[in-house]
Amino acid sequence: MKKRKHQSICPLCACTQTSTLSTEAAVQIHEFLEVIAENFMAIHGSAIYRHYAKRAKRIINVHEPWKGDCTDESF
């Protein structure tokens, strides 16, 4: 039997995984995360979109486009 390592949980994760988070707190956290995401995308969004666009061009099977990565797996 494997021994489980003690995993420390960050305070934010711990409060969101339990029912001790009030609705007001949940709304504030949600708004905070939206602002962080908007700021992050404003700074890094174009680079992220370029990355995915390049990646999509590399993995498209031009002979059978419905097979995304040439592995004969349909999406």
All heavy atoms as a GROMACS GRO file, in nm:
protein
  600
    1MET      N    1   0.084  -0.118   0.000
    1MET     CA    2   0.000   0.000   0.000
    1MET      C    3   0.089   0.124   0.000
    1MET      O    4   0.181   0.135   0.080
    1MET     CB    5  -0.089  -0.003   0.125
    1MET     CG    6  -0.195   0.102   0.125
    1MET     SD    7  -0.291   0.094   0.276
    1MET     CE    8  -0.441   0.030   0.210
    2LYS      N    9   0.062   0.217  -0.090
    2LYS     CA   10   0.142   0.338  -0.100
    2LYS      C   11   0.104   0.436   0.010
    2LYS      O   12  -0.011   0.448   0.047
    2LYS     CB   13   0.121   0.406  -0.236
    2LYS     CG   14   0.182   0.330  -0.349
    2LYS     CD   15   0.168   0.409  -0.477
    2LYS     CE   16   0.232   0.336  -0.592
    2LYS     NZ   17   0.221   0.410  -0.716
    3LYS      N   18   0.206   0.505   0.057
    3LYS     CA   19   0.185   0.607   0.158
    3LYS      C   20   0.150   0.738   0.089
    3LYS      O   21   0.216   0.778  -0.006
    3LYS     CB   22   0.314   0.625   0.237
    3LYS     CG   23   0.294   0.648   0.382
    3LYS     CD   24   0.430   0.662   0.450
    3LYS     CE   25   0.414   0.638   0.596
    3LYS     NZ   26   0.539   0.654   0.668
    4ARG      N   27   0.044   0.804   0.131
    4ARG     CA   28   0.005   0.931   0.072
    4ARG      C   29   0.085   1.043   0.135
    4ARG      O   30   0.097   1.050   0.256
    4ARG     CB   31  -0.144   0.956   0.093
    4ARG     CG   32  -0.229   0.858   0.014
    4ARG     CD   33  -0.374   0.883   0.035
    4ARG     NE   34  -0.411   1.001  -0.044
    4ARG     CZ   35  -0.529   1.058  -0.038
    4ARG    NH1   36  -0.622   1.013   0.041
    4ARG    NH2   37  -0.556   1.164  -0.113
    5LYS      N   38   0.138   1.129   0.050
    5LYS     CA   39   0.211   1.245   0.098
    5LYS      C   40   0.112   1.349   0.146
    5LYS      O   41   0.004   1.364   0.091
    5LYS     CB   42   0.298   1.305  -0.011
    5LYS     CG   43   0.414   1.220  -0.049
    5LYS     CD   44   0.498   1.291  -0.152
    5LYS     CE   45   0.617   1.207  -0.192
    5LYS     NZ   46   0.700   1.272  -0.292
    6HIS      N   47   0.152   1.423   0.248
    6HIS     CA   48   0.067   1.532   0.297
    6HIS      C   49   0.069   1.644   0.194
    6HIS      O   50   0.174   1.690   0.152
    6HIS     CB   51   0.119   1.585   0.431
    6HIS     CG   52   0.044   1.705   0.480
    6HIS    ND1   53  -0.085   1.697   0.523
    6HIS    CD2   54   0.080   1.835   0.488
    6HIS    CE1   55  -0.126   1.818   0.558
    6HIS    NE2   56  -0.027   1.903   0.537
    7GLN      N   57  -0.047   1.683   0.147
    7GLN     CA   58  -0.056   1.791   0.049
    7GLN      C   59  -0.110   1.916   0.118
    7GLN      O   60  -0.219   1.915   0.173
    7GLN     CB   61  -0.150   1.751  -0.064
    7GLN     CG   62  -0.100   1.634  -0.144
    7GLN     CD   63  -0.199   1.595  -0.252
    7GLN    OE1   64  -0.309   1.644  -0.260
    7GLN    NE2   65  -0.158   1.503  -0.337
    8SER      N   66  -0.029   2.020   0.113
    8SER     CA   67  -0.078   2.146   0.170
    8SER      C   68  -0.166   2.214   0.067
    8SER      O   69  -0.135   2.220  -0.050
    8SER     CB   70   0.039   2.236   0.209
    8SER     OG   71   0.115   2.267   0.095
    9ILE      N   72  -0.279   2.261   0.111
    9ILE     CA   73  -0.374   2.327   0.024
    9ILE      C   74  -0.364   2.477   0.048
    9ILE      O   75  -0.362   2.523   0.162
    9ILE     CB   76  -0.518   2.278   0.053
    9ILE    CG1   77  -0.526   2.128   0.027
    9ILE    CG2   78  -0.618   2.352  -0.031
    9ILE    CD1   79  -0.660   2.068   0.065
   10CYS      N   80  -0.361   2.552  -0.062
   10CYS     CA   81  -0.356   2.697  -0.046
   10CYS      C   82  -0.487   2.744   0.015
   10CYS      O   83  -0.591   2.681  -0.004
   10CYS     CB   84  -0.328   2.765  -0.179
   10CYS     SG   85  -0.466   2.767  -0.293
   11PRO      N   86  -0.486   2.852   0.089
   11PRO     CA   87  -0.607   2.901   0.155
   11PRO      C   88  -0.723   2.928   0.059
   11PRO      O   89  -0.838   2.898   0.090
   11PRO     CB   90  -0.563   3.030   0.223
   11PRO     CG   91  -0.416   3.019   0.237
   11PRO     CD   92  -0.369   2.934   0.122
   12LEU      N   93  -0.692   2.981  -0.060
   12LEU     CA   94  -0.798   3.009  -0.157
   12LEU      C   95  -0.862   2.878  -0.204
   12LEU      O   96  -0.983   2.866  -0.211
   12LEU     CB   97  -0.745   3.088  -0.275
   12LEU     CG   98  -0.846   3.122  -0.384
   12LEU    CD1   99  -0.960   3.206  -0.328
   12LEU    CD2  100  -0.779   3.193  -0.499
   13CYS      N  101  -0.779   2.779  -0.233
   13CYS     CA  102  -0.832   2.650  -0.277
   13CYS      C  103  -0.915   2.586  -0.167
   13CYS      O  104  -1.020   2.528  -0.193
   13CYS     CB  105  -0.718   2.556  -0.317
   13CYS     SG  106  -0.625   2.614  -0.460
   14ALA      N  107  -0.866   2.594  -0.046
   14ALA     CA  108  -0.937   2.532   0.067
   14ALA      C  109  -1.074   2.596   0.087
   14ALA      O  110  -1.172   2.526   0.108
   14ALA     CB  111  -0.854   2.545   0.194
   15CYS      N  112  -1.083   2.728   0.076
   15CYS     CA  113  -1.212   2.793   0.100
   15CYS      C  114  -1.308   2.773  -0.015
   15CYS      O  115  -1.428   2.776   0.003
   15CYS     CB  116  -1.195   2.940   0.135
   15CYS     SG  117  -1.153   3.045  -0.004
   16THR      N  118  -1.258   2.752  -0.137
   16THR     CA  119  -1.348   2.730  -0.249
   16THR      C  120  -1.395   2.585  -0.258
   16THR      O  121  -1.494   2.556  -0.323
   16THR     CB  122  -1.282   2.770  -0.383
   16THR    OG1  123  -1.162   2.696  -0.400
   16THR    CG2  124  -1.255   2.918  -0.388
   17GLN      N  125  -1.324   2.494  -0.191
   17GLN     CA  126  -1.363   2.353  -0.194
   17GLN      C  127  -1.459   2.318  -0.082
   17GLN      O  128  -1.512   2.208  -0.078
   17GLN     CB  129  -1.239   2.264  -0.186
   17GLN     CG  130  -1.154   2.272  -0.310
   17GLN     CD  131  -1.026   2.192  -0.297
   17GLN    OE1  132  -0.998   2.135  -0.193
   17GLN    NE2  133  -0.949   2.187  -0.403
   18THR      N  134  -1.481   2.408   0.007
   18THR     CA  135  -1.574   2.383   0.116
   18THR      C  136  -1.693   2.477   0.102
   18THR      O  137  -1.694   2.568   0.021
   18THR     CB  138  -1.507   2.407   0.253
   18THR    OG1  139  -1.472   2.544   0.263
   18THR    CG2  140  -1.383   2.320   0.271
   19SER      N  141  -1.792   2.456   0.183
   19SER     CA  142  -1.911   2.541   0.176
   19SER      C  143  -1.900   2.662   0.268
   19SER      O  144  -2.000   2.729   0.294
   19SER     CB  145  -2.034   2.459   0.212
   19SER     OG  146  -2.022   2.408   0.343
   20THR      N  147  -1.781   2.695   0.316
   20THR     CA  148  -1.765   2.808   0.406
   20THR      C  149  -1.753   2.942   0.334
   20THR      O  150  -1.747   3.046   0.396
   20THR     CB  151  -1.640   2.790   0.496
   20THR    OG1  152  -1.525   2.782   0.412
   20THR    CG2  153  -1.652   2.666   0.580
   21LEU      N  154  -1.750   2.937   0.202
   21LEU     CA  155  -1.735   3.058   0.123
   21LEU      C  156  -1.871   3.124   0.104
   21LEU      O  157  -1.964   3.063   0.053
   21LEU     CB  158  -1.674   3.023  -0.013
   21LEU     CG  159  -1.628   3.137  -0.101
   21LEU    CD1  160  -1.516   3.215  -0.034
   21LEU    CD2  161  -1.582   3.083  -0.233
   22SER      N  162  -1.884   3.248   0.148
   22SER     CA  163  -2.011   3.318   0.134
   22SER      C  164  -2.032   3.359  -0.012
   22SER      O  165  -1.939   3.365  -0.091
   22SER     CB  166  -2.013   3.442   0.222
   22SER     OG  167  -1.927   3.542   0.169
   23THR      N  168  -2.154   3.388  -0.046
   23THR     CA  169  -2.187   3.432  -0.182
   23THR      C  170  -2.114   3.561  -0.215
   23THR      O  171  -2.060   3.578  -0.324
   23THR     CB  172  -2.340   3.453  -0.196
   23THR    OG1  173  -2.404   3.329  -0.164
   23THR    CG2  174  -2.377   3.495  -0.337
   24GLU      N  175  -2.110   3.653  -0.119
   24GLU     CA  176  -2.040   3.780  -0.140
   24GLU      C  177  -1.893   3.757  -0.169
   24GLU      O  178  -1.835   3.818  -0.259
   24GLU     CB  179  -2.054   3.867  -0.015
   24GLU     CG  180  -2.124   3.998  -0.042
   24GLU     CD  181  -2.134   4.080   0.085
   24GLU    OE1  182  -2.034   4.148   0.119
   24GLU    OE2  183  -2.240   4.075   0.148
   25ALA      N  184  -1.831   3.668  -0.092
   25ALA     CA  185  -1.690   3.637  -0.112
   25ALA      C  186  -1.668   3.572  -0.248
   25ALA      O  187  -1.571   3.603  -0.318
   25ALA     CB  188  -1.638   3.547  -0.001
   26ALA      N  189  -1.758   3.482  -0.286
   26ALA     CA  190  -1.746   3.415  -0.415
   26ALA      C  191  -1.755   3.516  -0.530
   26ALA      O  192  -1.678   3.508  -0.627
   26ALA     CB  193  -1.855   3.308  -0.430
   27VAL      N  194  -1.846   3.612  -0.518
   27VAL     CA  195  -1.860   3.715  -0.621
   27VAL      C  196  -1.734   3.800  -0.627
   27VAL      O  197  -1.684   3.831  -0.736
   27VAL     CB  198  -1.986   3.802  -0.594
   27VAL    CG1  199  -1.987   3.926  -0.682
   27VAL    CG2  200  -2.112   3.719  -0.613
   28GLN      N  201  -1.679   3.838  -0.514
   28GLN     CA  202  -1.558   3.919  -0.512
   28GLN      C  203  -1.440   3.844  -0.573
   28GLN      O  204  -1.362   3.902  -0.650
   28GLN     CB  205  -1.526   3.964  -0.370
   28GLN     CG  206  -1.622   4.068  -0.317
   28GLN     CD  207  -1.593   4.106  -0.173
   28GLN    OE1  208  -1.513   4.042  -0.105
   28GLN    NE2  209  -1.659   4.210  -0.126
   29ILE      N  210  -1.426   3.716  -0.540
   29ILE     CA  211  -1.318   3.636  -0.598
   29ILE      C  212  -1.337   3.624  -0.748
   29ILE      O  213  -1.242   3.638  -0.826
   29ILE     CB  214  -1.310   3.497  -0.530
   29ILE    CG1  215  -1.262   3.511  -0.386
   29ILE    CG2  216  -1.220   3.402  -0.609
   29ILE    CD1  217  -1.273   3.384  -0.304
   30HIS      N  218  -1.460   3.600  -0.791
   30HIS     CA  219  -1.490   3.589  -0.934
   30HIS      C  220  -1.454   3.717  -1.007
   30HIS      O  221  -1.390   3.714  -1.113
   30HIS     CB  222  -1.638   3.555  -0.954
   30HIS     CG  223  -1.676   3.541  -1.096
   30HIS    ND1  224  -1.741   3.641  -1.164
   30HIS    CD2  225  -1.657   3.441  -1.184
   30HIS    CE1  226  -1.760   3.602  -1.288
   30HIS    NE2  227  -1.711   3.481  -1.304
   31GLU      N  228  -1.493   3.831  -0.954
   31GLU     CA  229  -1.460   3.960  -1.017
   31GLU      C  230  -1.310   3.983  -1.021
   31GLU      O  231  -1.256   4.031  -1.121
   31GLU     CB  232  -1.531   4.073  -0.944
   31GLU     CG  233  -1.682   4.072  -0.966
   31GLU     CD  234  -1.756   4.174  -0.881
   31GLU    OE1  235  -1.693   4.241  -0.796
   31GLU    OE2  236  -1.880   4.187  -0.901
   32PHE      N  237  -1.241   3.948  -0.914
   32PHE     CA  238  -1.096   3.962  -0.908
   32PHE      C  239  -1.029   3.876  -1.016
   32PHE      O  240  -0.941   3.923  -1.089
   32PHE     CB  241  -1.047   3.921  -0.769
   32PHE     CG  242  -0.898   3.914  -0.756
   32PHE    CD1  243  -0.823   4.029  -0.751
   32PHE    CD2  244  -0.834   3.792  -0.746
   32PHE    CE1  245  -0.684   4.024  -0.737
   32PHE    CE2  246  -0.697   3.785  -0.732
   32PHE     CZ  247  -0.622   3.901  -0.729
   33LEU      N  248  -1.073   3.752  -1.030
   33LEU     CA  249  -1.015   3.663  -1.130
   33LEU      C  250  -1.045   3.711  -1.272
   33LEU      O  251  -0.960   3.699  -1.362
   33LEU     CB  252  -1.065   3.520  -1.110
   33LEU     CG  253  -1.017   3.452  -0.982
   33LEU    CD1  254  -1.084   3.317  -0.966
   33LEU    CD2  255  -0.866   3.439  -0.980
   34GLU      N  256  -1.163   3.768  -1.294
   34GLU     CA  257  -1.196   3.824  -1.426
   34GLU      C  258  -1.103   3.939  -1.461
   34GLU      O  259  -1.056   3.949  -1.574
   34GLU     CB  260  -1.340   3.872  -1.429
   34GLU     CG  261  -1.441   3.762  -1.450
   34GLU     CD  262  -1.582   3.815  -1.468
   34GLU    OE1  263  -1.616   3.919  -1.409
   34GLU    OE2  264  -1.657   3.752  -1.543
   35VAL      N  265  -1.074   4.026  -1.364
   35VAL     CA  266  -0.984   4.139  -1.388
   35VAL      C  267  -0.844   4.088  -1.420
   35VAL      O  268  -0.780   4.136  -1.514
   35VAL     CB  269  -0.981   4.235  -1.267
   35VAL    CG1  270  -0.870   4.337  -1.279
   35VAL    CG2  271  -1.116   4.305  -1.254
   36ILE      N  272  -0.797   3.989  -1.346
   36ILE     CA  273  -0.664   3.932  -1.372
   36ILE      C  274  -0.661   3.872  -1.512
   36ILE      O  275  -0.566   3.894  -1.588
   36ILE     CB  276  -0.627   3.826  -1.266
   36ILE    CG1  277  -0.596   3.894  -1.134
   36ILE    CG2  278  -0.508   3.742  -1.311
   36ILE    CD1  279  -0.565   3.799  -1.021
   37ALA      N  280  -0.765   3.796  -1.548
   37ALA     CA  281  -0.769   3.733  -1.680
   37ALA      C  282  -0.773   3.837  -1.791
   37ALA      O  283  -0.704   3.824  -1.893
   37ALA     CB  284  -0.889   3.639  -1.690
   38GLU      N  285  -0.851   3.943  -1.774
   38GLU     CA  286  -0.859   4.049  -1.875
   38GLU      C  287  -0.724   4.118  -1.891
   38GLU      O  288  -0.680   4.143  -2.004
   38GLU     CB  289  -0.966   4.151  -1.837
   38GLU     CG  290  -1.107   4.100  -1.855
   38GLU     CD  291  -1.212   4.196  -1.799
   38GLU    OE1  292  -1.178   4.312  -1.768
   38GLU    OE2  293  -1.329   4.155  -1.789
   39ASN      N  294  -0.659   4.150  -1.780
   39ASN     CA  295  -0.528   4.214  -1.788
   39ASN      C  296  -0.425   4.122  -1.852
   39ASN      O  297  -0.343   4.166  -1.933
   39ASN     CB  298  -0.481   4.258  -1.649
   39ASN     CG  299  -0.560   4.376  -1.596
   39ASN    OD1  300  -0.621   4.450  -1.672
   39ASN    ND2  301  -0.562   4.391  -1.465
   40PHE      N  302  -0.428   3.995  -1.816
   40PHE     CA  303  -0.335   3.898  -1.872
   40PHE      C  304  -0.354   3.886  -2.022
   40PHE      O  305  -0.259   3.888  -2.100
   40PHE     CB  306  -0.355   3.761  -1.804
   40PHE     CG  307  -0.258   3.657  -1.851
   40PHE    CD1  308  -0.132   3.649  -1.794
   40PHE    CD2  309  -0.293   3.568  -1.950
   40PHE    CE1  310  -0.041   3.552  -1.837
   40PHE    CE2  311  -0.204   3.471  -1.994
   40PHE     CZ  312  -0.078   3.464  -1.937
   41MET      N  313  -0.481   3.877  -2.066
   41MET     CA  314  -0.508   3.865  -2.208
   41MET      C  315  -0.474   3.992  -2.284
   41MET      O  316  -0.430   3.987  -2.399
   41MET     CB  317  -0.654   3.825  -2.231
   41MET     CG  318  -0.685   3.682  -2.190
   41MET     SD  319  -0.578   3.559  -2.266
   41MET     CE  320  -0.634   3.566  -2.436
   42ALA      N  321  -0.490   4.108  -2.222
   42ALA     CA  322  -0.454   4.234  -2.286
   42ALA      C  323  -0.303   4.238  -2.314
   42ALA      O  324  -0.259   4.289  -2.418
   42ALA     CB  325  -0.495   4.352  -2.199
   43ILE      N  326  -0.226   4.181  -2.224
   43ILE     CA  327  -0.080   4.182  -2.239
   43ILE      C  328  -0.032   4.067  -2.326
   43ILE      O  329   0.051   4.084  -2.414
   43ILE     CB  330  -0.012   4.177  -2.101
   43ILE    CG1  331  -0.045   4.304  -2.022
   43ILE    CG2  332   0.138   4.159  -2.113
   43ILE    CD1  333  -0.008   4.297  -1.874
   44HIS      N  334  -0.083   3.947  -2.302
   44HIS     CA  335  -0.030   3.827  -2.366
   44HIS      C  336  -0.123   3.761  -2.467
   44HIS      O  337  -0.088   3.661  -2.528
   44HIS     CB  338   0.005   3.722  -2.259
   44HIS     CG  339   0.103   3.772  -2.158
   44HIS    ND1  340   0.237   3.789  -2.186
   44HIS    CD2  341   0.086   3.809  -2.029
   44HIS    CE1  342   0.298   3.835  -2.078
   44HIS    NE2  343   0.209   3.848  -1.982
   45GLY      N  344  -0.243   3.814  -2.484
   45GLY     CA  345  -0.344   3.750  -2.568
   45GLY      C  346  -0.302   3.725  -2.711
   45GLY      O  347  -0.321   3.616  -2.765
   46SER      N  348  -0.241   3.826  -2.775
   46SER     CA  349  -0.205   3.809  -2.916
   46SER      C  350  -0.100   3.700  -2.933
   46SER      O  351  -0.105   3.621  -3.028
   46SER     CB  352  -0.157   3.940  -2.977
   46SER     OG  353  -0.045   3.990  -2.907
   47ALA      N  354  -0.006   3.690  -2.841
   47ALA     CA  355   0.096   3.585  -2.848
   47ALA      C  356   0.033   3.447  -2.827
   47ALA      O  357   0.069   3.350  -2.894
   47ALA     CB  358   0.205   3.608  -2.744
   48ILE      N  359  -0.063   3.439  -2.738
   48ILE     CA  360  -0.132   3.312  -2.712
   48ILE      C  361  -0.210   3.270  -2.836
   48ILE      O  362  -0.204   3.154  -2.879
   48ILE     CB  363  -0.223   3.324  -2.589
   48ILE    CG1  364  -0.138   3.341  -2.463
   48ILE    CG2  365  -0.315   3.203  -2.578
   48ILE    CD1  366  -0.217   3.382  -2.340
   49TYR      N  367  -0.284   3.363  -2.898
   49TYR     CA  368  -0.361   3.331  -3.018
   49TYR      C  369  -0.268   3.289  -3.133
   49TYR      O  370  -0.299   3.195  -3.208
   49TYR     CB  371  -0.449   3.448  -3.060
   49TYR     CG  372  -0.562   3.474  -2.964
   49TYR    CD1  373  -0.584   3.600  -2.913
   49TYR    CD2  374  -0.647   3.372  -2.924
   49TYR    CE1  375  -0.688   3.625  -2.825
   49TYR    CE2  376  -0.752   3.394  -2.836
   49TYR     CZ  377  -0.771   3.521  -2.787
   49TYR     OH  378  -0.874   3.544  -2.699
   50ARG      N  379  -0.154   3.357  -3.147
   50ARG     CA  380  -0.059   3.318  -3.252
   50ARG      C  381  -0.007   3.178  -3.228
   50ARG      O  382   0.007   3.099  -3.321
   50ARG     CB  383   0.059   3.417  -3.257
   50ARG     CG  384   0.028   3.545  -3.330
   50ARG     CD  385   0.155   3.624  -3.361
   50ARG     NE  386   0.242   3.645  -3.247
   50ARG     CZ  387   0.232   3.746  -3.160
   50ARG    NH1  388   0.138   3.838  -3.177
   50ARG    NH2  389   0.316   3.758  -3.060
   51HIS      N  390   0.022   3.145  -3.102
   51HIS     CA  391   0.071   3.011  -3.068
   51HIS      C  392  -0.030   2.905  -3.111
   51HIS      O  393   0.006   2.806  -3.176
   51HIS     CB  394   0.096   3.001  -2.917
   51HIS     CG  395   0.117   2.861  -2.871
   51HIS    ND1  396   0.237   2.795  -2.886
   51HIS    CD2  397   0.033   2.774  -2.809
   51HIS    CE1  398   0.225   2.673  -2.836
   51HIS    NE2  399   0.102   2.658  -2.789
   52TYR      N  400  -0.156   2.922  -3.076
   52TYR     CA  401  -0.258   2.823  -3.110
   52TYR      C  402  -0.283   2.819  -3.261
   52TYR      O  403  -0.310   2.712  -3.317
   52TYR     CB  404  -0.388   2.848  -3.034
   52TYR     CG  405  -0.377   2.801  -2.891
   52TYR    CD1  406  -0.382   2.892  -2.785
   52TYR    CD2  407  -0.360   2.667  -2.860
   52TYR    CE1  408  -0.372   2.849  -2.653
   52TYR    CE2  409  -0.349   2.623  -2.729
   52TYR     CZ  410  -0.356   2.714  -2.627
   52TYR     OH  411  -0.345   2.671  -2.498
   53ALA      N  412  -0.273   2.933  -3.328
   53ALA     CA  413  -0.291   2.935  -3.474
   53ALA      C  414  -0.181   2.855  -3.543
   53ALA      O  415  -0.207   2.776  -3.634
   53ALA     CB  416  -0.294   3.078  -3.525
   54LYS      N  417  -0.056   2.873  -3.500
   54LYS     CA  418   0.056   2.798  -3.556
   54LYS      C  419   0.040   2.650  -3.526
   54LYS      O  420   0.065   2.565  -3.612
   54LYS     CB  421   0.189   2.846  -3.498
   54LYS     CG  422   0.234   2.980  -3.552
   54LYS     CD  423   0.364   3.020  -3.487
   54LYS     CE  424   0.405   3.159  -3.526
   54LYS     NZ  425   0.527   3.202  -3.457
   55ARG      N  426   0.000   2.618  -3.406
   55ARG     CA  427  -0.018   2.478  -3.365
   55ARG      C  428  -0.128   2.411  -3.448
   55ARG      O  429  -0.112   2.298  -3.493
   55ARG     CB  430  -0.052   2.472  -3.216
   55ARG     CG  431  -0.055   2.334  -3.160
   55ARG     CD  432  -0.069   2.342  -3.011
   55ARG     NE  433  -0.168   2.244  -2.972
   55ARG     CZ  434  -0.229   2.240  -2.856
   55ARG    NH1  435  -0.202   2.330  -2.766
   55ARG    NH2  436  -0.316   2.148  -2.830
   56ALA      N  437  -0.235   2.483  -3.473
   56ALA     CA  438  -0.346   2.428  -3.552
   56ALA      C  439  -0.301   2.400  -3.695
   56ALA      O  440  -0.339   2.298  -3.754
   56ALA     CB  441  -0.464   2.525  -3.551
   57LYS      N  442  -0.219   2.486  -3.752
   57LYS     CA  443  -0.171   2.466  -3.889
   57LYS      C  444  -0.081   2.344  -3.897
   57LYS      O  445  -0.080   2.273  -3.997
   57LYS     CB  446  -0.095   2.589  -3.938
   57LYS     CG  447  -0.184   2.706  -3.969
   57LYS     CD  448  -0.101   2.825  -4.012
   57LYS     CE  449  -0.189   2.946  -4.033
   57LYS     NZ  450  -0.112   3.065  -4.067
   58ARG      N  451  -0.003   2.317  -3.791
   58ARG     CA  452   0.089   2.204  -3.793
   58ARG      C  453   0.018   2.070  -3.782
   58ARG      O  454   0.065   1.972  -3.835
   58ARG     CB  455   0.189   2.215  -3.677
   58ARG     CG  456   0.297   2.318  -3.699
   58ARG     CD  457   0.408   2.299  -3.597
   58ARG     NE  458   0.358   2.300  -3.460
   58ARG     CZ  459   0.363   2.404  -3.378
   58ARG    NH1  460   0.415   2.517  -3.419
   58ARG    NH2  461   0.316   2.396  -3.255
   59ILE      N  462  -0.094   2.066  -3.710
   59ILE     CA  463  -0.154   1.935  -3.683
   59ILE      C  464  -0.271   1.901  -3.774
   59ILE      O  465  -0.329   1.795  -3.761
   59ILE     CB  466  -0.198   1.922  -3.536
   59ILE    CG1  467  -0.307   2.021  -3.501
   59ILE    CG2  468  -0.080   1.932  -3.442
   59ILE    CD1  469  -0.371   1.998  -3.367
   60ILE      N  470  -0.303   1.988  -3.868
   60ILE     CA  471  -0.415   1.959  -3.958
   60ILE      C  472  -0.370   1.862  -4.066
   60ILE      O  473  -0.269   1.881  -4.131
   60ILE     CB  474  -0.472   2.088  -4.021
   60ILE    CG1  475  -0.541   2.170  -3.913
   60ILE    CG2  476  -0.567   2.056  -4.135
   60ILE    CD1  477  -0.594   2.302  -3.960
   61ASN      N  478  -0.446   1.760  -4.084
   61ASN     CA  479  -0.424   1.663  -4.190
   61ASN      C  480  -0.490   1.720  -4.315
   61ASN      O  481  -0.612   1.722  -4.326
   61ASN     CB  482  -0.487   1.529  -4.149
   61ASN     CG  483  -0.468   1.422  -4.253
   61ASN    OD1  484  -0.444   1.448  -4.369
   61ASN    ND2  485  -0.481   1.297  -4.208
   62VAL      N  486  -0.411   1.766  -4.411
   62VAL     CA  487  -0.466   1.834  -4.528
   62VAL      C  488  -0.545   1.740  -4.618
   62VAL      O  489  -0.633   1.783  -4.692
   62VAL     CB  490  -0.356   1.906  -4.610
   62VAL    CG1  491  -0.298   2.021  -4.530
   62VAL    CG2  492  -0.249   1.811  -4.655
   63HIS      N  493  -0.514   1.611  -4.615
   63HIS     CA  494  -0.586   1.516  -4.699
   63HIS      C  495  -0.720   1.475  -4.638
   63HIS      O  496  -0.815   1.449  -4.710
   63HIS     CB  497  -0.499   1.393  -4.724
   63HIS     CG  498  -0.367   1.427  -4.787
   63HIS    ND1  499  -0.355   1.476  -4.915
   63HIS    CD2  500  -0.242   1.425  -4.737
   63HIS    CE1  501  -0.228   1.500  -4.942
   63HIS    NE2  502  -0.157   1.470  -4.835
   64GLU      N  503  -0.724   1.469  -4.506
   64GLU     CA  504  -0.847   1.435  -4.434
   64GLU      C  505  -0.861   1.528  -4.315
   64GLU      O  506  -0.827   1.493  -4.203
   64GLU     CB  507  -0.843   1.289  -4.389
   64GLU     CG  508  -0.837   1.190  -4.504
   64GLU     CD  509  -0.819   1.049  -4.456
   64GLU    OE1  510  -0.722   1.023  -4.382
   64GLU    OE2  511  -0.903   0.964  -4.491
   65PRO      N  512  -0.908   1.654  -4.337
   65PRO     CA  513  -0.908   1.755  -4.231
   65PRO      C  514  -0.990   1.719  -4.108
   65PRO      O  515  -0.967   1.772  -4.001
   65PRO     CB  516  -0.962   1.880  -4.298
   65PRO     CG  517  -1.006   1.840  -4.432
   65PRO     CD  518  -0.958   1.704  -4.461
   66TRP      N  519  -1.085   1.626  -4.123
   66TRP     CA  520  -1.163   1.586  -4.007
   66TRP      C  521  -1.082   1.501  -3.911
   66TRP      O  522  -1.120   1.481  -3.798
   66TRP     CB  523  -1.290   1.512  -4.052
   66TRP     CG  524  -1.262   1.387  -4.128
   66TRP    CD1  525  -1.248   1.262  -4.076
   66TRP    CD2  526  -1.240   1.375  -4.267
   66TRP    NE1  527  -1.219   1.172  -4.175
   66TRP    CE2  528  -1.215   1.238  -4.294
   66TRP    CE3  529  -1.239   1.464  -4.373
   66TRP    CZ2  530  -1.189   1.191  -4.422
   66TRP    CZ3  531  -1.215   1.415  -4.500
   66TRP    CH2  532  -1.190   1.280  -4.524
   67LYS      N  533  -0.965   1.456  -3.956
   67LYS     CA  534  -0.872   1.385  -3.869
   67LYS      C  535  -0.765   1.486  -3.830
   67LYS      O  536  -0.676   1.515  -3.909
   67LYS     CB  537  -0.812   1.265  -3.940
   67LYS     CG  538  -0.915   1.160  -3.975
   67LYS     CD  539  -0.850   1.047  -4.049
   67LYS     CE  540  -0.954   0.943  -4.088
   67LYS     NZ  541  -0.895   0.838  -4.172
   68GLY      N  542  -0.773   1.538  -3.710
   68GLY     CA  543  -0.692   1.652  -3.670
   68GLY      C  544  -0.543   1.633  -3.671
   68GLY      O  545  -0.469   1.714  -3.723
   69ASP      N  546  -0.490   1.523  -3.619
   69ASP     CA  547  -0.346   1.514  -3.598
   69ASP      C  548  -0.280   1.401  -3.675
   69ASP      O  549  -0.175   1.351  -3.638
   69ASP     CB  550  -0.315   1.501  -3.449
   69ASP     CG  551  -0.381   1.378  -3.390
   69ASP    OD1  552  -0.450   1.305  -3.462
   69ASP    OD2  553  -0.364   1.355  -3.270
   70CYS      N  554  -0.343   1.357  -3.781
   70CYS     CA  555  -0.290   1.252  -3.867
   70CYS      C  556  -0.275   1.117  -3.796
   70CYS      O  557  -0.193   1.035  -3.833
   70CYS     CB  558  -0.154   1.293  -3.928
   70CYS     SG  559  -0.161   1.444  -4.022
   71THR      N  560  -0.350   1.093  -3.693
   71THR     CA  561  -0.341   0.967  -3.620
   71THR      C  562  -0.461   0.879  -3.646
   71THR      O  563  -0.483   0.781  -3.578
   71THR     CB  564  -0.330   0.991  -3.469
   71THR    OG1  565  -0.448   1.059  -3.425
   71THR    CG2  566  -0.206   1.070  -3.433
   72ASP      N  567  -0.542   0.912  -3.747
   72ASP     CA  568  -0.664   0.839  -3.781
   72ASP      C  569  -0.770   0.846  -3.673
   72ASP      O  570  -0.865   0.770  -3.673
   72ASP     CB  571  -0.634   0.692  -3.812
   72ASP     CG  572  -0.556   0.677  -3.942
   72ASP    OD1  573  -0.562   0.771  -4.025
   72ASP    OD2  574  -0.490   0.574  -3.959
   73GLU      N  575  -0.756   0.939  -3.579
   73GLU     CA  576  -0.859   0.959  -3.477
   73GLU      C  577  -0.948   1.073  -3.522
   73GLU      O  578  -0.901   1.182  -3.548
   73GLU     CB  579  -0.796   0.994  -3.342
   73GLU     CG  580  -0.741   0.878  -3.268
   73GLU     CD  581  -0.695   0.919  -3.130
   73GLU    OE1  582  -0.749   1.014  -3.073
   73GLU    OE2  583  -0.603   0.854  -3.078
   74SER      N  584  -1.077   1.047  -3.533
   74SER     CA  585  -1.168   1.156  -3.564
   74SER      C  586  -1.187   1.242  -3.440
   74SER      O  587  -1.169   1.196  -3.329
   74SER     CB  588  -1.304   1.100  -3.607
   74SER     OG  589  -1.287   1.026  -3.726
   75PHE      N  590  -1.224   1.365  -3.458
   75PHE     CA  591  -1.246   1.448  -3.342
   75PHE      C  592  -1.370   1.400  -3.276
   75PHE      O  593  -1.400   1.403  -3.173
   75PHE     CB  594  -1.253   1.595  -3.373
   75PHE     CG  595  -1.337   1.636  -3.490
   75PHE    CD1  596  -1.437   1.561  -3.544
   75PHE    CD2  597  -1.310   1.757  -3.548
   75PHE    CE1  598  -1.509   1.604  -3.651
   75PHE    CE2  599  -1.384   1.801  -3.656
   75PHE     CZ  600  -1.483   1.725  -3.708
   0.00000   0.00000   0.00000
